[in-house]
Amino acid sequence: MKKVNLAVVGATGMVGRTFLKVLEERNLPIESIYFFSSSRSAGSTITFNGKEYTVEELTETSFDRGIDIALFSAGGSTSEKFSPIAASKGCVVVDNSSAWRMDPSVPLVVPEVNSHDIEWNKGIIANPNCSTIQAVVALKPLHDKYKIKRIVYTTFQAVSGAGMGGYNDLEQGLKGEAPKKFAHPIAGNVIPQIDVFLPNGYTKEEVKMIKETKKIMGSESLKITATTVRVPVFNGHSESINVEFENQFDLDELKEILKNSPGVIVQDDPANNVYPMPIYTSGKDETFVGRIRRDESVESGVNLWVVADNIRKGAATNAVQIAQELIKMWSK
Ligand code: A2P
């Protein structure tokens, strides 16, 4: 297996720290590793695989040292500026921000769904939005078998999706403090707004889910609508997904397909109150599916409850899986 030089950009952030954990767990063939942040955290130290590293400030010359793969999670504007610089130095950027996701020259990848798209990267690969990743892991195998016609997404998203600031708002909010990150208190509340509103009344998060699902599934004709909601959960996004198929399906067969799909764990035993919940899926890499039942109001439809760790599968794990696929491809 080819050994690689790796960089983590945004190493001190919520997703950045999880990059480190997942990299350690998956034991990637790393020759050397570098950690970058803004000037705020530069100079601080990070322990990786038992060794201490100093965090460096990200600059235009940061990639002048033969870095093969850079995992970015430092926000859209940092990525817009620095991803092309890294790519021009021969590095492949796996970017967790939304900056490049809809660029037609950039693959948008969930390895269980479209790892083949990694091959045509030109130096930047985009990691999808967290809520989209877990949805498509569950939906792609069903689309392949029954052809999806329409999707209705309703999400229940954890505060960790808004980074450290979001996490702190819930933690401090539970002690009675006013919010700093969100427009409203999140403790004891639900906020039907994630990201900014667009002229059509949808939020950016909702439009991301709609557009990214189509791009990853390679199906522009899918009809999709979404409502995304922030809930007072520390970690782990939950989603109610209503799906309508072109073709008829057998419910037991559909459950079997999900049970045998990569990255999916079915937890569906209503008689024993078994269904996925974010406190139990936190820390896991799989996408959990339950409450699987026919939508009796349409000809051929199903309701799913889909839960995953938004910081792991929804961000860090997915990006590290892409890095692993790249290394596999280079080692052939
Ligand atoms: P820093 O610690 O210096 O602020 P989160 O989403 O959890 O808030 O984390 C954001 C991450 O992105 C942090 O590691 C942060 O570093 C990093 N970051 C923010 N702005 C920049 C920038 N301009 N250049 C490099 N890293 C940045």
Residues whose N, C-alpha, C, O or C-beta is under 5 A from the ligand:
A	BS01	A2P	G10 A11 T12 G13 M14 V15 G16 S37 S38 S39 R40 S41 L58 S73 A74 G75 T78 G163 M164
